[in-house]
Structures are given as structure tokens and as C-alpha cells.
Amino acid sequence: MTTAPSTTSATPAGPSTPPSAPPTPPQGSRLWVALQPILLRLHFYAGILVGPFLLVAATTGLLYTLAPTIERTMYDDLLVVEQVGDTTAPLSAQVAAARAAHPEGTISAVEVAGDPETTTRVVLAVDGLPEGAARTVFVDPYTAQVAGDSLTYGQWLPAREWIETLHSSLHLGTVGTLYSELAASWLWVVVLGGLAMWVARAVRKKRTARALLVPERGRPGRRRTLSWHGVVGILAATGLLVLSVTGLTWSEHAGARIGDLRSALSTPAPELDTALTAGYDAEADPHAEHGSVAGAIEDHYLEHGASWDGLTAAAEREGLVAPYRVTPPATHHEAWTVTEAATSWPMDNDAIAVHGFSGEVLDRVDFEDEPFLAKLSSWGIYFHLGMLFGLPNLLFLAATALGLVVLVVLGYRMWWQRRPTRQQGRGPGPLLGRGALRQAPLWLTVVLFALAAGAAYYVPLFGLTLAAFLVVDVLLGLRARRRARTS
């Protein structure tokens, strides 16, 4: 009788031990195992579908960082005085010179520069100009001579306005603003998801913190592209998050929701009281019948009482520092205002309301009394515009925009490198597999949907496009199942 050879004949005798069960991963590891496929798929879809919007926003933003230099070069004859003098002419003389050269329209504001080499701006409201535009006359503050005039859009001259509009709306009007808001709505999601996966990859491979910032060496391929994508992403992450948040705060849809949230979380910002409640009888004023419409008060009324020189004297007494903006009253029942207009750090934009006849300061609002969230919003906007810290601010924005361009390009390159074989076609790589949400624990799915719903409320374009992604993904999955059954 033949016996089968024993499979344990080479094993030394001894007490038998049951096979050990695989070690149970820590709770944090199990969570990441469930979360990582969801983040990967979301990051992938956002990169593929929102990537073009991010690329356009980055390239136009990179151009915008050159806008201050372009503006200074093109309009040097308007912006810069020929020679810095010892004393400045009275503001009334500067305004009179501007009105002698341009009597059309009415004066809406006078902007006194803080830079001794910069001209004074007399801003005129004139009929027939493009929407948002004004006619601005530039006056040498030392000689009171007119240097020239130009259309202006707020603080910006036409060239800078054109570049800014290209970045914000591609010159497509309201519809165009959706592109930039969509880019800002998804940028923070893409960055945070990418950061989480890059750090988790380093932890899994037991790499040092320094290795997070150093691309892997090796033969060219998708792994090397991924390494560069991760390193550039972690270097640019802070700037990209700041640009996303600050861009959303003054966007059309998300900006309104974020503003409501800010108002709910902080005390109301103090408002400057410009109403003339005492010391002025409008019916007894012989000029009160003129210019009852906002922005239409005539020059002869503005020269009565305190006038322009009285306003600058009141500003000096109150300690206001140029640059500041002197604004005439919109109606005869309101006071003049003088508001500091600094856009760089440190900001201390105080404002006063001044009686137009007596020169008395009726009210004052200091920037330090503003709620912190309102200050933070102002700082963020000026940082986004490259004004808060001057040249270093612009260089930081340029580097961040360039980093975003590189990230998008590398992302598409990785998709290209994922195609099954280099011999089969020239198309990009396949889509990532679906089913991550079905495999995740129910509680994690509920939490993710709750977070997505909250984000969608405050960032509506994110919510709408995310819902569209999910619908399309479900439809594609159903079609794939139907085809599989048929085949």
C-alpha cells in the first residue's frame, strides 16, 4: 500500500500552532483606506474637467501681475510729476485748474496722492462714458498744472482695467465671471485633496518630511511626473488656497453667501454718518435748488464754505494721512467725506464726515474699530490684487500662478501616460474605477455628503458642478452595466 508523501515531512516536530490572523490596521488606517479612493476620484475628475478653467485663470493671473508695471510705463506722463517741489499748491487751485481744462460733467471725487512723485486725480462724472468709467484729470500738485486726462475705472487706467477684466471675465460680461468663480470654487478642493494624498503617500513609504519637497529620481515615466506634480503642489499650496478663498470673497454668487456668514459671525461694521442734522438749513441755502441728484452738485456750490482747502485742513487736524479721497456730498443734505485710501500694509483707512460750510468734523470711523473679519476681507482682496505688500506680493502671486500652470500641465501629462500601452492609439489614460462610495462605511458617506452640502451652500458653483459630475458618473455607470449584460 502506497502512502502519499507527507507535506510536513521537512518540518521539525513540535507543538502545532494555529495560523496567525492578519494584523488589524489601526482605525486611522482603515479610515484612510476608505477615504483615499474617494479623494483620488474627486481629484482626478476635478483636474480633468476644471483643469482648463484653472489654466486660463492662472495664465491671465500671471499676466495681471505685470499690470502695475505696464500701467506705470504706458501712463508715466499722467501718473508721475515732472519735478518734486518743496510745497504743494492748495487743493482748490488744483481742482480749479482741472475744471478750467475740463468743465464737462461734475466732480465726483478728488484723490490726493501719498507718493510725492504722483499726481493728484480729479475724477469727473460725465454722461456718455462706458459703464463703470469716469473722466479723470491728472494735476501736478506742486504747479497746479494739468498733466492730461484719461478714462479711469476706479483706481485703474484702461490698460490695467483691460487686463483685470480679462482675468475676471474674459471680456464676456456676466457670463464670463462664471469661469473665474468656477475656478476659485474648485481650487481649494483640488489643493486640499492633493495635499492629503501626497502626505499619505509619503507616510506609507516612510519618507522623511524633507522628501516631500524633493522629486524622486529615476527613469522618466508616470511616477516621475507624479513626483514633480506632488512637490510643486505642496510648494504652491498655501498661495493657491489664499487665492481661492480671497477670490471667492468678492465673487458674484459665493461672495454674497460668504458676506452673509461674515455678518452673522461678527458685529456690524460702523458706518460713517454723513447726514446734516444740525447747523444747516437747506431751504435757506440759495444754492439748494441745484443738484439734488447724486453726483450732480455744481462747482459754485462746492466752492462755498469750507470747500476743498477746508476739507484738507480738517483731514490734517484729524491726523489723516495721504493717500486719501475727498468726496463731495451727493445731495445738499449730506456732509463731505475724507477717506484714507491706503492699499498697502499696514492699513489704517480712517474716514471723517465734514460739514461743507463750517469745516466741522461731524463724525469719524477708524479702521481699527472695524470687525476683524471685515479687516481680514479687505486684506485678502488687496493681497489678491497684489497691492498689500508691494513688489513681494506681486512676485508671490506670479510664482503661485506659474505653479498652478505647471500643476495642470503635469496632471494632464499623467493622464496621457496612463494609457494602457503606447502601441494602442494616442488617446489619454482611462478613467479611474468607480464604486468608492459604495465600498465606504455608511457613516463616512453621510459625513462626506453633509460636508459637500455645506460647501455647496456657500460656494454654489462648486455644488452645481459636483452634482453634475455625480449625475454624469451614475449615467455612465448604468450604461456600462447595460453593455456588460448585453455582451
Number of C-alpha atoms within 10 A of each C-alpha: 3 4 5 6 7 7 7 8 8 7 7 7 8 6 5 6 6 5 6 6 6 6 6 8 10 8 9 8 11 11 14 15 13 18 20 16 20 21 20 18 18 19 19 21 18 18 21 15 12 20 24 16 19 24 20 18 26 25 16 19 24 21 16 25 23 15 21 17 11 15 17 15 11 13 15 13 14 22 21 20 21 16 11 15 14 7 9 14 14 15 20 17 17 26 24 17 21 27 19 11 13 16 13 13 19 20 25 22 20 23 23 22 19 16 11 15 16 20 26 31 27 25 26 25 18 18 11 8 11 10 7 9 19 21 24 29 26 29 27 27 26 20 19 22 18 23 18 16 18 16 18 20 18 12 10 16 18 15 15 21 18 17 20 21 17 20 23 23 18 20 15 13 11 12 10 16 19 19 23 22 29 23 24 28 27 24 25 19 18 24 19 17 18 22 17 14 19 20 16 14 13 14 13 9 9 10 12 10 11 7 12 20 16 13 17 15 9 8 8 8 12 16 16 16 17 19 19 18 23 24 20 21 24 19 14 20 22 14 18 23 18 15 22 22 19 23 22 25 21 17 21 13 16 24 19 16 18 18 17 12 12 17 15 10 11 13 13 12 16 13 11 15 16 20 17 19 12 8 9 16 12 13 10 8 11 9 15 16 11 13 16 13 10 12 20 18 24 14 15 9 17 17 15 13 14 20 21 25 16 20 27 21 14 21 24 12 10 14 10 20 18 18 17 22 20 22 21 25 24 18 18 26 15 19 26 28 26 24 23 24 20 20 21 16 13 10 16 16 19 22 24 25 28 27 27 27 17 14 21 15 19 19 17 20 18 15 17 12 11 18 17 14 16 18 16 12 17 17 20 20 21 17 23 21 21 24 19 22 15 14 13 12 18 23 15 17 24 21 15 24 26 17 21 25 21 17 24 20 15 20 20 17 18 20 18 17 19 17 17 13 10 11 7 8 9 10 13 15 16 12 13 12 9 14 12 16 15 10 13 16 12 11 9 14 18 11 11 15 12 12 11 16 15 13 15 19 15 21 25 19 22 24 19 13 18 18 14 12 16 11 12 12 14 13 12 12 15 12 11 12 12 11 10 9 7 7 6
